[in-house]
Amino acid sequence: MTKSMRIIGIDPGYAIVGYGVLDYAGNKFGVVDYGAVTTPAGMPFTQRLDRIYDELEVLLKQYRPEYMALEKLFFTTNQKTAIDVAQARGVIQLCAVKYGVGVAEYTPLQVKSSVVGYGKAEKKQVQAMTKTLLNLDSVPKPDDTADALAIAICHAHSAYSGMGMAKLIAQAQAQSKW
């Protein structure tokens, strides 16, 4: 019998944090839940971070994933946005650590390569393949949710490769609270 791995994929942000919870066993995916944590534009930034933490905490308690797959930051123009998203990522990672969830990070190139097989794939191609791999009726909205599911798929594919599994075991041992 193949052991199932529960993964929460996260597309970080401070206005919208996409999430997707998947079970993965024997090269098969089970969709548990997906959606987005949102914060209103007029809300003070620190309160936005607090809301992200609180809502993510609820998800981690409810679904108890073993791993959180998180998209690495990649910004070329707007430094203010990059700094704000980096702060949200820190809150997200803190929440994972507090609940003993292993964290793995992937670049957009890694996600595209894992899901589509081509690192320069267009967003629509990634979304279509995510829909197909997860046997969904439609592409999840908002886009951040579809991206989070793609990040979770990437982690599942990476984790079950020989090198990926060794790396995950080492990370889990390093992060263990035992």
Buried (B, 14 or more C-beta within 10 A) or exposed (E): EEEEBBBBBBBBBBBBBBBBBBBBBEEEBEBBEBBBBBBEEEBEEEEBBBBBBEBBBEBBEEBEBBBBBBBBBEEEEEEEBBEBBEBBBEBBBEBBBEBBBBBBBBBBBBBBBBBBEEEEBEEEBBBBBBBEBBEBEEBBEEBBBBBBBBBBBBBBBBBBEEEBEEBBEEBBEEEEEE
